[in-house]
C-alpha cells in the first residue's frame, strides 16, 4: 500500500465533495422542474376550463459554487481527521 501525499488527499476530498454536491444539486433541480411541470399542467387545465391563469415562471435553479465545494471538502476532512 502506498502512502498518498497531502496534495493527493486534498484532491480526492475535493472530488468527493464535488460529487456529493452535484448529486444533491441534480436531485433538487429535478424536484424543482417536476414541481414546475405539475404547476404548468394545472395552469393549462385551468385555461382550458376558461379560467384566466398565468403560467408559472421557470424556477431559479440552484448552483454549486467553488466555495460550496471547498466547504464540503472541509467537512469531509474534519470527519476523516477527527472521526
ABEGO torsion letter per residue (X at the ends): XBBBBAAAAAAAAAAAAAAAAAAAAAAAAAAAAAAAAAAAAAAAAAAAAGBBBBBBBBBBBBBBBAAAAAAAAAAAAAAAAAX
